[in-house]
Structures are given as C-alpha cells and as structure tokens.
Amino acid sequence: MESLDFLYWSLGGAVILLAIFIVVAIYHLIRILKDVADTTSSVKETANVVNENIAKISTRVHEVTEHISDYVVRPIGMVGQVMEVLKPFLSMLGKNKKKKKQQEWYDEEEDFDEEYYEPFDEEIEIKPKGRKPRRRK
C-alpha cells in the first residue's frame, strides 16, 4: 500500500497547491479591483471639478456677452436709429452743399472763353481686354 499512500499524498499536495494558487490569484484580483475603484473615484472627482469649471466659464462668458451687448451693440443700434431719424435732414444738407458747389462752378464758368473750346464730337470706343485662353495640362 505504499504506492496508494504516495498517490494520496501527492493528490493532497496538489489540492493544497491549487488552493494556495487560487488564494493568491484572488488576492491579486482584489488589489486590481481596488486600484480600479481608486482610479474611478479619482476620475469622478476630476470630472466634477472640470464640470464646475466649465459652469463657471460659461456663466462668465454669458456675463461678458451681456456686457458687450449693453455697452457696444445697443449703442450702435441707437446710433443707427438716430441716423434714420436724421437722414432726411442730412440729405437736405447734402443737396444744399451740391447746389452751392454747382453755383460756384457756374460762376467760374462765366470766365470761360468759348473761342478756344472745341467740342469733342467723336465717340471713344472702349474695348474690353480679351482673356487669354488657359492652357490645359
């Protein structure tokens, strides 16, 4: 029965070694899962901080756009409205200036000597420049 005893001892040793291997594997699995949990919580904290910063930035951008709207866009719109109201008056001023310039020009024209004036009766023909054909490659 010595060979049967040896078989039982070897099977017992194999079961003990298998149990130790399983315990060590479970231990390493637990360590890996713990590291994953720590990393996940760290990522969640970082994501929360990033979300808070994005919220702060978006509120700040909203405030800045409101300030730009208040201090830049609205005054420009008001200037446009004022110009629409003043447009008829400005056009009248422009017409008066044109009339004054035309009157001055007519006054200067009185000094014009018609003897030396030769009218240009021929029409000048303006030819557009032709395009050069493209070379195909």
C-alpha positions as CSV (number, residue, x, y, z in Angstrom):
1,M,0.0,0.0,0.0
2,E,2.9,2.3,-0.2
3,S,2.1,3.3,-3.7
4,L,-1.5,4.1,-2.8
5,D,-0.3,6.2,0.1
6,F,2.0,8.0,-2.2
7,L,-0.8,8.8,-4.6
8,Y,-3.0,10.2,-1.8
9,W,-0.1,12.3,-0.5
10,S,0.6,13.7,-4.0
11,L,-3.1,14.4,-4.6
12,G,-3.4,16.2,-1.3
13,G,-0.3,18.3,-2.0
14,A,-1.7,19.1,-5.5
15,V,-5.0,20.2,-3.9
16,I,-3.2,22.3,-1.3
17,L,-1.0,24.0,-4.0
18,L,-4.2,24.6,-6.1
19,A,-5.8,26.2,-3.1
20,I,-2.8,28.4,-2.5
21,F,-2.7,29.4,-6.2
22,I,-6.4,30.3,-6.1
23,V,-6.0,32.4,-2.9
24,V,-3.0,34.3,-4.4
25,A,-5.0,34.9,-7.6
26,I,-8.0,36.2,-5.7
27,Y,-5.7,38.4,-3.6
28,H,-4.2,40.0,-6.8
29,L,-7.7,40.3,-8.3
30,I,-8.8,42.2,-5.2
31,R,-5.8,44.5,-5.5
32,I,-6.5,45.2,-9.1
33,L,-10.2,45.9,-8.4
34,K,-9.2,48.2,-5.5
35,D,-6.8,50.2,-7.9
36,V,-9.6,50.4,-10.5
37,A,-12.0,51.7,-7.8
38,D,-9.5,54.3,-6.7
39,T,-8.8,55.4,-10.2
40,T,-12.5,55.6,-11.0
41,S,-13.2,57.8,-7.9
42,S,-10.2,60.0,-8.9
43,V,-11.6,60.4,-12.4
44,K,-15.1,61.2,-11.0
45,E,-13.6,63.9,-8.8
46,T,-11.6,65.3,-11.7
47,A,-14.8,65.2,-13.9
48,N,-16.7,67.1,-11.2
49,V,-14.0,69.7,-10.9
50,V,-14.0,70.1,-14.7
51,N,-17.8,70.4,-14.8
52,E,-17.7,73.1,-12.1
53,N,-15.0,75.0,-14.0
54,I,-17.0,74.7,-17.3
55,A,-20.0,76.0,-15.5
56,K,-18.0,79.0,-14.1
57,I,-16.6,79.7,-17.5
58,S,-20.0,79.5,-19.2
59,T,-21.5,81.9,-16.6
60,R,-18.6,84.3,-17.1
61,V,-18.9,84.1,-20.9
62,H,-22.6,84.8,-20.5
63,E,-21.9,87.8,-18.3
64,V,-19.3,89.2,-20.8
65,T,-21.7,88.8,-23.7
66,E,-24.3,90.7,-21.7
67,H,-21.8,93.5,-21.0
68,I,-20.8,93.6,-24.7
69,S,-24.5,93.7,-25.6
70,D,-25.1,96.5,-23.1
71,Y,-22.1,98.7,-23.9
72,V,-21.4,98.0,-27.5
73,V,-24.3,96.5,-29.5
74,R,-27.1,98.6,-28.1
75,P,-25.3,102.0,-28.5
76,I,-24.5,101.0,-32.2
77,G,-28.2,100.2,-32.7
78,M,-29.1,103.5,-31.1
79,V,-26.8,105.3,-33.4
80,G,-28.5,103.6,-36.4
81,Q,-31.9,104.7,-35.1
82,V,-30.6,108.3,-34.7
83,M,-29.2,108.2,-38.2
84,E,-32.5,107.0,-39.6
85,V,-34.2,110.0,-37.9
86,L,-31.5,112.4,-39.1
87,K,-31.3,111.0,-42.6
88,P,-33.8,113.5,-44.2
89,F,-32.0,116.4,-42.6
90,L,-28.6,115.2,-43.7
91,S,-29.8,114.6,-47.2
92,M,-31.1,118.2,-47.3
93,L,-27.7,119.5,-46.1
94,G,-26.0,117.4,-48.8
95,K,-28.3,118.8,-51.5
96,N,-27.6,122.4,-50.3
97,K,-23.8,121.8,-50.5
98,K,-24.1,120.3,-54.0
99,K,-26.2,123.4,-55.1
100,K,-23.6,125.7,-53.6
101,K,-20.7,123.8,-55.4
102,Q,-22.7,123.8,-58.7
103,Q,-23.3,127.6,-58.3
104,E,-19.7,128.2,-57.7
105,W,-18.8,126.1,-60.7
106,Y,-21.2,128.0,-62.9
107,D,-19.8,131.3,-61.6
108,E,-16.3,130.2,-62.6
109,E,-17.7,129.0,-65.9
110,E,-18.7,132.5,-66.8
111,D,-15.0,133.3,-67.1
112,F,-14.7,130.5,-69.6
113,D,-13.7,131.6,-73.1
114,E,-15.8,129.8,-75.7
115,E,-13.5,130.7,-78.6
116,Y,-10.9,128.2,-77.5
117,Y,-13.3,125.5,-76.7
118,E,-13.6,122.8,-79.3
119,P,-16.2,120.2,-78.5
120,F,-15.2,116.6,-78.9
121,D,-17.8,115.1,-81.2
122,E,-16.2,111.7,-81.9
123,E,-17.2,108.9,-79.7
124,I,-14.5,107.0,-78.0
125,E,-14.9,103.3,-78.3
126,I,-13.8,101.3,-75.3
127,K,-12.8,97.8,-75.9
128,P,-12.6,95.3,-73.1
129,K,-9.4,93.4,-72.8
130,G,-9.7,89.9,-74.1
131,R,-9.0,86.9,-71.9
132,K,-6.2,84.7,-72.8
133,P,-7.2,81.0,-73.2
134,R,-6.0,78.8,-70.4
135,R,-3.5,76.1,-71.2
136,R,-4.6,72.6,-70.3
137,K,-2.2,70.4,-68.7
